[in-house]
Amino acid sequence: MVHVLAVWFLVVAFSGAGLVNAIGASKTRSDFARWGYPRWWSIFTGGLEISSAVLIALPGSRIIGVALGAAIIAAVLLTVLRHREYAHLAPLSVFIALIALAAA
């Protein structure tokens, strides 16, 4: 049961994060710019996050979706640690926990 809930929470979390990044509100755009990414990077990241959510939602591609999601979160974690923006670690820890539960 926990596994199933983690999968669906992960789908919702990646969908939400993907929409926020793809829409690219000014705060999101400024974060990406401050981290040195090109202007379009938030849209690209949002697309990857939404793709991950879709892949996780479909049982046949769930493993690929979880792997893609883990790669995205690893890249975000490295970015956050490199720029010492530790306030972003709390939401990342939720993603990490959900990925671990969904992969189990």
Biopython code that builds the backbone (N, CA, C, O; Angstrom):
import numpy as np
from Bio.PDB.StructureBuilder import StructureBuilder

atoms = [
    (1, "MET", "N", (0.813, -1.207, 0.000)),
    (1, "MET", "CA", (0.000, 0.000, 0.000)),
    (1, "MET", "C", (0.857, 1.273, 0.000)),
    (1, "MET", "O", (0.567, 2.224, -0.725)),
    (2, "VAL", "N", (1.909, 1.279, 0.817)),
    (2, "VAL", "CA", (2.796, 2.446, 0.876)),
    (2, "VAL", "C", (3.432, 2.679, -0.490)),
    (2, "VAL", "O", (3.566, 3.817, -0.940)),
    (3, "HIS", "N", (3.823, 1.583, -1.144)),
    (3, "HIS", "CA", (4.441, 1.673, -2.476)),
    (3, "HIS", "C", (3.492, 2.358, -3.465)),
    (3, "HIS", "O", (3.905, 3.241, -4.217)),
    (4, "VAL", "N", (2.240, 1.953, -3.460)),
    (4, "VAL", "CA", (1.244, 2.519, -4.388)),
    (4, "VAL", "C", (1.031, 4.006, -4.094)),
    (4, "VAL", "O", (0.978, 4.818, -5.017)),
    (5, "LEU", "N", (0.911, 4.358, -2.839)),
    (5, "LEU", "CA", (0.744, 5.774, -2.471)),
    (5, "LEU", "C", (1.967, 6.594, -2.874)),
    (5, "LEU", "O", (1.833, 7.709, -3.377)),
    (6, "ALA", "N", (3.152, 6.043, -2.654)),
    (6, "ALA", "CA", (4.375, 6.757, -3.028)),
    (6, "ALA", "C", (4.413, 7.005, -4.527)),
    (6, "ALA", "O", (4.804, 8.085, -4.969)),
    (7, "VAL", "N", (4.009, 6.007, -5.313)),
    (7, "VAL", "CA", (3.989, 6.156, -6.770)),
    (7, "VAL", "C", (3.082, 7.313, -7.160)),
    (7, "VAL", "O", (3.474, 8.164, -7.957)),
    (8, "TRP", "N", (1.876, 7.354, -6.607)),
    (8, "TRP", "CA", (0.930, 8.402, -7.013)),
    (8, "TRP", "C", (1.294, 9.776, -6.455)),
    (8, "TRP", "O", (1.050, 10.790, -7.109)),
    (9, "PHE", "N", (1.872, 9.822, -5.261)),
    (9, "PHE", "CA", (2.378, 11.096, -4.752)),
    (9, "PHE", "C", (3.519, 11.607, -5.633)),
    (9, "PHE", "O", (3.640, 12.807, -5.877)),
    (10, "LEU", "N", (4.351, 10.678, -6.106)),
    (10, "LEU", "CA", (5.451, 11.047, -6.993)),
    (10, "LEU", "C", (4.928, 11.584, -8.321)),
    (10, "LEU", "O", (5.470, 12.551, -8.856)),
    (11, "VAL", "N", (3.886, 10.969, -8.850)),
    (11, "VAL", "CA", (3.263, 11.456, -10.093)),
    (11, "VAL", "C", (2.758, 12.888, -9.888)),
    (11, "VAL", "O", (2.990, 13.759, -10.725)),
    (12, "VAL", "N", (2.076, 13.119, -8.785)),
    (12, "VAL", "CA", (1.553, 14.455, -8.496)),
    (12, "VAL", "C", (2.687, 15.449, -8.280)),
    (12, "VAL", "O", (2.632, 16.573, -8.778)),
    (13, "ALA", "N", (3.710, 15.042, -7.544)),
    (13, "ALA", "CA", (4.832, 15.943, -7.246)),
    (13, "ALA", "C", (5.587, 16.333, -8.519)),
    (13, "ALA", "O", (5.892, 17.509, -8.721)),
    (14, "PHE", "N", (5.890, 15.360, -9.375)),
    (14, "PHE", "CA", (6.596, 15.684, -10.617)),
    (14, "PHE", "C", (5.706, 16.471, -11.570)),
    (14, "PHE", "O", (6.194, 17.336, -12.297)),
    (15, "SER", "N", (4.420, 16.184, -11.577)),
    (15, "SER", "CA", (3.508, 16.966, -12.425)),
    (15, "SER", "C", (3.483, 18.424, -11.975)),
    (15, "SER", "O", (3.588, 19.338, -12.792)),
    (16, "GLY", "N", (3.345, 18.626, -10.685)),
    (16, "GLY", "CA", (3.304, 19.995, -10.148)),
    (16, "GLY", "C", (4.601, 20.741, -10.379)),
    (16, "GLY", "O", (4.591, 21.888, -10.826)),
    (17, "ALA", "N", (5.729, 20.092, -10.075)),
    (17, "ALA", "CA", (7.028, 20.734, -10.287)),
    (17, "ALA", "C", (7.241, 21.020, -11.776)),
    (17, "ALA", "O", (7.775, 22.064, -12.149)),
    (18, "GLY", "N", (6.818, 20.083, -12.609)),
    (18, "GLY", "CA", (6.965, 20.271, -14.051)),
    (18, "GLY", "C", (6.168, 21.447, -14.565)),
    (18, "GLY", "O", (6.652, 22.219, -15.393)),
    (19, "LEU", "N", (4.947, 21.587, -14.076)),
    (19, "LEU", "CA", (4.127, 22.720, -14.498)),
    (19, "LEU", "C", (4.731, 24.042, -14.033)),
    (19, "LEU", "O", (4.777, 25.011, -14.792)),
    (20, "VAL", "N", (5.188, 24.078, -12.797)),
    (20, "VAL", "CA", (5.801, 25.307, -12.269)),
    (20, "VAL", "C", (7.019, 25.688, -13.106)),
    (20, "VAL", "O", (7.186, 26.850, -13.476)),
    (21, "ASN", "N", (7.867, 24.704, -13.402)),
    (21, "ASN", "CA", (9.070, 25.001, -14.181)),
    (21, "ASN", "C", (8.745, 25.323, -15.632)),
    (21, "ASN", "O", (9.356, 26.220, -16.214)),
    (22, "ALA", "N", (7.797, 24.611, -16.225)),
    (22, "ALA", "CA", (7.457, 24.854, -17.636)),
    (22, "ALA", "C", (6.789, 26.214, -17.832)),
    (22, "ALA", "O", (7.037, 26.896, -18.826)),
    (23, "ILE", "N", (5.946, 26.601, -16.887)),
    (23, "ILE", "CA", (5.295, 27.914, -16.973)),
    (23, "ILE", "C", (6.333, 29.010, -16.771)),
    (23, "ILE", "O", (6.268, 30.061, -17.409)),
    (24, "GLY", "N", (7.281, 28.762, -15.889)),
    (24, "GLY", "CA", (8.403, 29.676, -15.706)),
    (24, "GLY", "C", (8.034, 31.022, -15.116)),
    (24, "GLY", "O", (8.270, 32.061, -15.732)),
    (25, "ALA", "N", (7.456, 31.008, -13.921)),
    (25, "ALA", "CA", (7.171, 32.259, -13.220)),
    (25, "ALA", "C", (8.481, 33.011, -12.994)),
    (25, "ALA", "O", (9.558, 32.421, -13.077)),
    (26, "SER", "N", (8.393, 34.288, -12.716)),
    (26, "SER", "CA", (9.598, 35.113, -12.597)),
    (26, "SER", "C", (10.563, 34.575, -11.535)),
    (26, "SER", "O", (11.776, 34.603, -11.745)),
    (27, "LYS", "N", (10.053, 34.088, -10.406)),
    (27, "LYS", "CA", (10.913, 33.519, -9.361)),
    (27, "LYS", "C", (11.656, 32.304, -9.892)),
    (27, "LYS", "O", (12.852, 32.149, -9.643)),
    (28, "THR", "N", (10.964, 31.451, -10.614)),
    (28, "THR", "CA", (11.583, 30.258, -11.180)),
    (28, "THR", "C", (12.655, 30.633, -12.196)),
    (28, "THR", "O", (13.756, 30.082, -12.183)),
    (29, "ARG", "N", (12.324, 31.575, -13.074)),
    (29, "ARG", "CA", (13.296, 32.012, -14.084)),
    (29, "ARG", "C", (14.527, 32.631, -13.429)),
    (29, "ARG", "O", (15.651, 32.403, -13.877)),
    (30, "SER", "N", (14.318, 33.410, -12.374)),
    (30, "SER", "CA", (15.459, 34.042, -11.710)),
    (30, "SER", "C", (16.329, 33.002, -10.994)),
    (30, "SER", "O", (17.552, 33.141, -10.959)),
    (31, "ASP", "N", (15.712, 31.972, -10.430)),
    (31, "ASP", "CA", (16.494, 30.891, -9.815)),
    (31, "ASP", "C", (17.389, 30.225, -10.853)),
    (31, "ASP", "O", (18.586, 30.057, -10.624)),
    (32, "PHE", "N", (16.818, 29.848, -11.984)),
    (32, "PHE", "CA", (17.594, 29.174, -13.028)),
    (32, "PHE", "C", (18.704, 30.089, -13.554)),
    (32, "PHE", "O", (19.821, 29.626, -13.790)),
    (33, "ALA", "N", (18.416, 31.360, -13.739)),
    (33, "ALA", "CA", (19.424, 32.308, -14.216)),
    (33, "ALA", "C", (20.554, 32.460, -13.196)),
    (33, "ALA", "O", (21.730, 32.493, -13.560)),
    (34, "ARG", "N", (20.186, 32.552, -11.925)),
    (34, "ARG", "CA", (21.191, 32.698, -10.863)),
    (34, "ARG", "C", (22.112, 31.475, -10.815)),
    (34, "ARG", "O", (23.290, 31.591, -10.480)),
    (35, "TRP", "N", (21.570, 30.312, -11.150)),
    (35, "TRP", "CA", (22.360, 29.085, -11.146)),
    (35, "TRP", "C", (23.180, 28.921, -12.429)),
    (35, "TRP", "O", (23.943, 27.964, -12.562)),
    (36, "GLY", "N", (23.020, 29.860, -13.376)),
    (36, "GLY", "CA", (23.826, 29.832, -14.584)),
    (36, "GLY", "C", (23.247, 29.045, -15.747)),
    (36, "GLY", "O", (23.956, 28.756, -16.711)),
    (37, "TYR", "N", (21.978, 28.695, -15.674)),
    (37, "TYR", "CA", (21.344, 27.945, -16.759)),
    (37, "TYR", "C", (20.771, 28.899, -17.804)),
    (37, "TYR", "O", (20.432, 30.038, -17.483)),
    (38, "PRO", "N", (20.660, 28.443, -19.054)),
    (38, "PRO", "CA", (20.070, 29.298, -20.094)),
    (38, "PRO", "C", (18.585, 29.546, -19.824)),
    (38, "PRO", "O", (17.959, 28.842, -19.031)),
    (39, "ARG", "N", (18.035, 30.558, -20.496)),
    (39, "ARG", "CA", (16.635, 30.964, -20.273)),
    (39, "ARG", "C", (15.647, 29.822, -20.474)),
    (39, "ARG", "O", (14.660, 29.736, -19.744)),
    (40, "TRP", "N", (15.882, 28.963, -21.426)),
    (40, "TRP", "CA", (14.950, 27.891, -21.768)),
    (40, "TRP", "C", (15.076, 26.678, -20.849)),
    (40, "TRP", "O", (14.286, 25.740, -20.961)),
    (41, "TRP", "N", (16.043, 26.678, -19.955)),
    (41, "TRP", "CA", (16.311, 25.482, -19.152)),
    (41, "TRP", "C", (15.146, 25.110, -18.232)),
    (41, "TRP", "O", (14.907, 23.925, -17.998)),
    (42, "SER", "N", (14.429, 26.087, -17.716)),
    (42, "SER", "CA", (13.288, 25.757, -16.838)),
    (42, "SER", "C", (12.188, 25.064, -17.637)),
    (42, "SER", "O", (11.519, 24.172, -17.116)),
    (43, "ILE", "N", (11.994, 25.459, -18.883)),
    (43, "ILE", "CA", (10.982, 24.802, -19.722)),
    (43, "ILE", "C", (11.413, 23.372, -20.015)),
    (43, "ILE", "O", (10.598, 22.452, -19.952)),
    (44, "PHE", "N", (12.685, 23.180, -20.332)),
    (44, "PHE", "CA", (13.225, 21.851, -20.590)),
    (44, "PHE", "C", (13.083, 20.968, -19.348)),
    (44, "PHE", "O", (12.641, 19.822, -19.439)),
    (45, "THR", "N", (13.457, 21.505, -18.203)),
    (45, "THR", "CA", (13.355, 20.764, -16.942)),
    (45, "THR", "C", (11.900, 20.406, -16.648)),
    (45, "THR", "O", (11.600, 19.280, -16.251)),
    (46, "GLY", "N", (11.000, 21.368, -16.845)),
    (46, "GLY", "CA", (9.580, 21.104, -16.644)),
    (46, "GLY", "C", (9.078, 19.985, -17.555)),
    (46, "GLY", "O", (8.300, 19.132, -17.130)),
    (47, "GLY", "N", (9.526, 19.995, -18.798)),
    (47, "GLY", "CA", (9.146, 18.928, -19.726)),
    (47, "GLY", "C", (9.645, 17.571, -19.267)),
    (47, "GLY", "O", (8.926, 16.577, -19.360)),
    (48, "LEU", "N", (10.875, 17.526, -18.770)),
    (48, "LEU", "CA", (11.411, 16.268, -18.248)),
    (48, "LEU", "C", (10.622, 15.794, -17.026)),
    (48, "LEU", "O", (10.338, 14.605, -16.883)),
    (49, "GLU", "N", (10.276, 16.728, -16.157)),
    (49, "GLU", "CA", (9.522, 16.364, -14.952)),
    (49, "GLU", "C", (8.131, 15.845, -15.307)),
    (49, "GLU", "O", (7.664, 14.870, -14.719)),
    (50, "ILE", "N", (7.480, 16.481, -16.247)),
    (50, "ILE", "CA", (6.154, 16.020, -16.679)),
    (50, "ILE", "C", (6.277, 14.670, -17.367)),
    (50, "ILE", "O", (5.439, 13.794, -17.158)),
    (51, "SER", "N", (7.303, 14.489, -18.180)),
    (51, "SER", "CA", (7.543, 13.192, -18.826)),
    (51, "SER", "C", (7.759, 12.106, -17.778)),
    (51, "SER", "O", (7.235, 10.999, -17.903)),
    (52, "SER", "N", (8.526, 12.426, -16.756)),
    (52, "SER", "CA", (8.761, 11.477, -15.673)),
    (52, "SER", "C", (7.440, 11.099, -14.998)),
    (52, "SER", "O", (7.196, 9.925, -14.718)),
    (53, "ALA", "N", (6.594, 12.089, -14.741)),
    (53, "ALA", "CA", (5.301, 11.827, -14.101)),
    (53, "ALA", "C", (4.455, 10.887, -14.950)),
    (53, "ALA", "O", (3.847, 9.952, -14.428)),
    (54, "VAL", "N", (4.415, 11.133, -16.248)),
    (54, "VAL", "CA", (3.623, 10.280, -17.154)),
    (54, "VAL", "C", (4.182, 8.858, -17.167)),
    (54, "VAL", "O", (3.427, 7.890, -17.084)),
    (55, "LEU", "N", (5.500, 8.735, -17.272)),
    (55, "LEU", "CA", (6.122, 7.409, -17.293)),
    (55, "LEU", "C", (5.888, 6.652, -15.987)),
    (55, "LEU", "O", (5.670, 5.440, -16.001)),
    (56, "ILE", "N", (5.933, 7.358, -14.870)),
    (56, "ILE", "CA", (5.683, 6.722, -13.570)),
    (56, "ILE", "C", (4.225, 6.274, -13.464)),
    (56, "ILE", "O", (3.940, 5.225, -12.887)),
    (57, "ALA", "N", (3.314, 7.055, -14.011)),
    (57, "ALA", "CA", (1.885, 6.727, -13.925)),
    (57, "ALA", "C", (1.531, 5.462, -14.706)),
    (57, "ALA", "O", (0.578, 4.764, -14.360)),
    (58, "LEU", "N", (2.288, 5.169, -15.748)),
    (58, "LEU", "CA", (2.010, 3.993, -16.580)),
    (58, "LEU", "C", (2.825, 2.799, -16.066)),
    (58, "LEU", "O", (4.054, 2.854, -16.055)),
    (59, "PRO", "N", (2.163, 1.736, -15.648)),
    (59, "PRO", "CA", (2.884, 0.601, -15.046)),
    (59, "PRO", "C", (4.004, 0.037, -15.922)),
    (59, "PRO", "O", (5.042, -0.366, -15.397)),
    (60, "GLY", "N", (3.823, 0.000, -17.215)),
    (60, "GLY", "CA", (4.828, -0.569, -18.103)),
    (60, "GLY", "C", (6.102, 0.242, -18.213)),
    (60, "GLY", "O", (7.151, -0.292, -18.574)),
    (61, "SER", "N", (6.023, 1.514, -17.909)),
    (61, "SER", "CA", (7.199, 2.383, -18.022)),
    (61, "SER", "C", (7.610, 2.990, -16.682)),
    (61, "SER", "O", (8.423, 3.913, -16.628)),
    (62, "ARG", "N", (7.041, 2.464, -15.614)),
    (62, "ARG", "CA", (7.270, 3.050, -14.285)),
    (62, "ARG", "C", (8.744, 3.086, -13.906)),
    (62, "ARG", "O", (9.224, 4.085, -13.372)),
    (63, "ILE", "N", (9.462, 2.006, -14.179)),
    (63, "ILE", "CA", (10.886, 1.946, -13.791)),
    (63, "ILE", "C", (11.674, 3.033, -14.529)),
    (63, "ILE", "O", (12.534, 3.685, -13.938)),
    (64, "ILE", "N", (11.385, 3.225, -15.805)),
    (64, "ILE", "CA", (12.064, 4.267, -16.579)),
    (64, "ILE", "C", (11.723, 5.644, -16.009)),
    (64, "ILE", "O", (12.598, 6.501, -15.882)),
    (65, "GLY", "N", (10.445, 5.854, -15.665)),
    (65, "GLY", "CA", (10.023, 7.128, -15.098)),
    (65, "GLY", "C", (10.680, 7.425, -13.769)),
    (65, "GLY", "O", (11.088, 8.557, -13.508)),
    (66, "VAL", "N", (10.784, 6.404, -12.924)),
    (66, "VAL", "CA", (11.437, 6.590, -11.623)),
    (66, "VAL", "C", (12.925, 6.884, -11.834)),
    (66, "VAL", "O", (13.494, 7.730, -11.144)),
    (67, "ALA", "N", (13.553, 6.188, -12.782)),
    (67, "ALA", "CA", (14.974, 6.439, -13.071)),
    (67, "ALA", "C", (15.180, 7.863, -13.602)),
    (67, "ALA", "O", (16.111, 8.554, -13.190)),
    (68, "LEU", "N", (14.309, 8.293, -14.515)),
    (68, "LEU", "CA", (14.393, 9.666, -15.027)),
    (68, "LEU", "C", (14.187, 10.663, -13.891)),
    (68, "LEU", "O", (14.927, 11.641, -13.779)),
    (69, "GLY", "N", (13.201, 10.424, -13.063)),
    (69, "GLY", "CA", (12.942, 11.302, -11.921)),
    (69, "GLY", "C", (14.129, 11.359, -10.969)),
    (69, "GLY", "O", (14.475, 12.427, -10.465)),
    (70, "ALA", "N", (14.753, 10.211, -10.724)),
    (70, "ALA", "CA", (15.925, 10.172, -9.845)),
    (70, "ALA", "C", (17.070, 10.974, -10.453)),
    (70, "ALA", "O", (17.784, 11.673, -9.734)),
    (71, "ALA", "N", (17.253, 10.880, -11.769)),
    (71, "ALA", "CA", (18.318, 11.646, -12.435)),
    (71, "ALA", "C", (18.045, 13.150, -12.337)),
    (71, "ALA", "O", (18.964, 13.938, -12.114)),
    (72, "ILE", "N", (16.787, 13.539, -12.505)),
    (72, "ILE", "CA", (16.413, 14.959, -12.391)),
    (72, "ILE", "C", (16.708, 15.465, -10.986)),
    (72, "ILE", "O", (17.323, 16.518, -10.812)),
    (73, "ILE", "N", (16.267, 14.710, -9.989)),
    (73, "ILE", "CA", (16.456, 15.132, -8.599)),
    (73, "ILE", "C", (17.943, 15.150, -8.238)),
    (73, "ILE", "O", (18.380, 16.015, -7.479)),
    (74, "ALA", "N", (18.724, 14.210, -8.769)),
    (74, "ALA", "CA", (20.169, 14.221, -8.516)),
    (74, "ALA", "C", (20.797, 15.496, -9.081)),
    (74, "ALA", "O", (21.649, 16.108, -8.437)),
    (75, "ALA", "N", (20.377, 15.896, -10.284)),
    (75, "ALA", "CA", (20.905, 17.124, -10.888)),
    (75, "ALA", "C", (20.497, 18.349, -10.080)),
    (75, "ALA", "O", (21.297, 19.264, -9.882)),
    (76, "VAL", "N", (19.262, 18.365, -9.617)),
    (76, "VAL", "CA", (18.787, 19.489, -8.798)),
    (76, "VAL", "C", (19.569, 19.533, -7.479)),
    (76, "VAL", "O", (19.983, 20.601, -7.028)),
    (77, "LEU", "N", (19.759, 18.376, -6.878)),
    (77, "LEU", "CA", (20.496, 18.305, -5.618)),
    (77, "LEU", "C", (21.926, 18.840, -5.787)),
    (77, "LEU", "O", (22.414, 19.602, -4.952)),
    (78, "LEU", "N", (22.579, 18.438, -6.860)),
    (78, "LEU", "CA", (23.933, 18.937, -7.116)),
    (78, "LEU", "C", (23.943, 20.455, -7.325)),
    (78, "LEU", "O", (24.837, 21.146, -6.836)),
    (79, "THR", "N", (22.957, 20.967, -8.046)),
    (79, "THR", "CA", (22.855, 22.409, -8.272)),
    (79, "THR", "C", (22.666, 23.155, -6.953)),
    (79, "THR", "O", (23.340, 24.150, -6.687)),
    (80, "VAL", "N", (21.748, 22.665, -6.141)),
    (80, "VAL", "CA", (21.440, 23.312, -4.862)),
    (80, "VAL", "C", (22.658, 23.289, -3.936)),
    (80, "VAL", "O", (22.976, 24.292, -3.297)),
    (81, "LEU", "N", (23.329, 22.154, -3.866)),
    (81, "LEU", "CA", (24.508, 22.059, -3.003)),
    (81, "LEU", "C", (25.650, 22.923, -3.531)),
    (81, "LEU", "O", (26.356, 23.566, -2.754)),
    (82, "ARG", "N", (25.830, 22.937, -4.851)),
    (82, "ARG", "CA", (26.903, 23.743, -5.447)),
    (82, "ARG", "C", (26.715, 25.231, -5.142)),
    (82, "ARG", "O", (27.682, 25.955, -4.907)),
    (83, "HIS", "N", (25.460, 25.670, -5.151)),
    (83, "HIS", "CA", (25.175, 27.088, -4.932)),
    (83, "HIS", "C", (24.790, 27.394, -3.481)),
    (83, "HIS", "O", (24.415, 28.518, -3.148)),
    (84, "ARG", "N", (24.888, 26.392, -2.646)),
    (84, "ARG", "CA", (24.641, 26.529, -1.204)),
    (84, "ARG", "C", (23.283, 27.150, -0.899)),
    (84, "ARG", "O", (23.162, 28.006, -0.023)),
    (85, "GLU", "N", (22.273, 26.713, -1.627)),
    (85, "GLU", "CA", (20.911, 27.200, -1.382)),
    (85, "GLU", "C", (20.136, 26.104, -0.653)),
    (85, "GLU", "O", (19.268, 25.440, -1.220)),
    (86, "TYR", "N", (20.475, 25.944, 0.606)),
    (86, "TYR", "CA", (20.013, 24.817, 1.405)),
    (86, "TYR", "C", (18.517, 24.836, 1.691)),
    (86, "TYR", "O", (17.959, 23.812, 2.085)),
    (87, "ALA", "N", (17.864, 25.956, 1.504)),
    (87, "ALA", "CA", (16.415, 26.016, 1.719)),
    (87, "ALA", "C", (15.682, 25.093, 0.747)),
    (87, "ALA", "O", (14.557, 24.673, 1.021)),
    (88, "HIS", "N", (16.311, 24.777, -0.384)),
    (88, "HIS", "CA", (15.692, 23.889, -1.373)),
    (88, "HIS", "C", (15.823, 22.418, -0.994)),
    (88, "HIS", "O", (15.244, 21.562, -1.662)),
    (89, "LEU", "N", (16.567, 22.108, 0.058)),
    (89, "LEU", "CA", (16.782, 20.713, 0.428)),
    (89, "LEU", "C", (15.535, 20.046, 0.991)),
    (89, "LEU", "O", (15.354, 18.841, 0.812)),
    (90, "ALA", "N", (14.679, 20.792, 1.661)),
    (90, "ALA", "CA", (13.476, 20.182, 2.248)),
    (90, "ALA", "C", (12.573, 19.552, 1.183)),
    (90, "ALA", "O", (12.210, 18.383, 1.317)),
    (91, "PRO", "N", (12.194, 20.296, 0.119)),
    (91, "PRO", "CA", (11.371, 19.648, -0.902)),
    (91, "PRO", "C", (12.115, 18.524, -1.625)),
    (91, "PRO", "O", (11.505, 17.534, -2.028)),
    (92, "LEU", "N", (13.412, 18.673, -1.787)),
    (92, "LEU", "CA", (14.185, 17.612, -2.439)),
    (92, "LEU", "C", (14.167, 16.332, -1.616)),
    (92, "LEU", "O", (14.126, 15.233, -2.170)),
    (93, "SER", "N", (14.196, 16.473, -0.304)),
    (93, "SER", "CA", (14.165, 15.280, 0.549)),
    (93, "SER", "C", (12.847, 14.533, 0.406)),
    (93, "SER", "O", (12.812, 13.307, 0.517)),
    (94, "VAL", "N", (11.772, 15.258, 0.163)),
    (94, "VAL", "CA", (10.476, 14.610, -0.081)),
    (94, "VAL", "C", (10.534, 13.812, -1.377)),
    (94, "VAL", "O", (10.084, 12.667, -1.420)),
    (95, "PHE", "N", (11.083, 14.404, -2.429)),
    (95, "PHE", "CA", (11.227, 13.686, -3.695)),
    (95, "PHE", "C", (12.096, 12.443, -3.522)),
    (95, "PHE", "O", (11.760, 11.371, -4.027)),
    (96, "ILE", "N", (13.202, 12.585, -2.815)),
    (96, "ILE", "CA", (14.111, 11.459, -2.609)),
    (96, "ILE", "C", (13.410, 10.334, -1.863)),
    (96, "ILE", "O", (13.537, 9.169, -2.241)),
    (97, "ALA", "N", (12.673, 10.665, -0.812)),
    (97, "ALA", "CA", (11.945, 9.651, -0.060)),
    (97, "ALA", "C", (10.884, 8.962, -0.913)),
    (97, "ALA", "O", (10.735, 7.742, -0.853)),
    (98, "LEU", "N", (10.142, 9.743, -1.709)),
    (98, "LEU", "CA", (9.126, 9.148, -2.572)),
    (98, "LEU", "C", (9.739, 8.266, -3.645)),
    (98, "LEU", "O", (9.194, 7.209, -3.960)),
    (99, "ILE", "N", (10.860, 8.681, -4.208)),
    (99, "ILE", "CA", (11.544, 7.864, -5.213)),
    (99, "ILE", "C", (12.011, 6.542, -4.585)),
    (99, "ILE", "O", (11.859, 5.476, -5.183)),
    (100, "ALA", "N", (12.569, 6.623, -3.395)),
    (100, "ALA", "CA", (13.031, 5.407, -2.708)),
    (100, "ALA", "C", (11.861, 4.456, -2.436)),
    (100, "ALA", "O", (11.974, 3.247, -2.638)),
    (101, "LEU", "N", (10.748, 5.012, -1.980)),
    (101, "LEU", "CA", (9.572, 4.177, -1.698)),
    (101, "LEU", "C", (8.971, 3.597, -2.977)),
    (101, "LEU", "O", (8.552, 2.439, -3.004)),
    (102, "ALA", "N", (8.931, 4.407, -4.037)),
    (102, "ALA", "CA", (8.347, 3.934, -5.294)),
    (102, "ALA", "C", (9.233, 2.868, -5.942)),
    (102, "ALA", "O", (8.728, 1.958, -6.599)),
    (103, "ALA", "N", (10.531, 2.977, -5.759)),
    (103, "ALA", "CA", (11.455, 2.013, -6.361)),
    (103, "ALA", "C", (11.495, 0.695, -5.575)),
    (103, "ALA", "O", (11.932, -0.329, -6.100)),
    (104, "ALA", "N", (11.046, 0.725, -4.340)),
    (104, "ALA", "CA", (11.099, -0.482, -3.487)),
    (104, "ALA", "C", (10.079, -1.522, -3.914)),
    (104, "ALA", "O", (9.992, -2.588, -3.306)),
]
sb = StructureBuilder()
sb.init_structure("model")
sb.init_model(0)
sb.init_chain("A")
sb.init_seg("    ")
for serial, (resi, resn, name, xyz) in enumerate(atoms, 1):
    if name == "N":
        sb.init_residue(resn, " ", resi, " ")
    sb.init_atom(name, np.array(xyz, "f"), 0.0, 1.0, " ", f" {name:<3s}", serial, name[0])
structure = sb.get_structure()
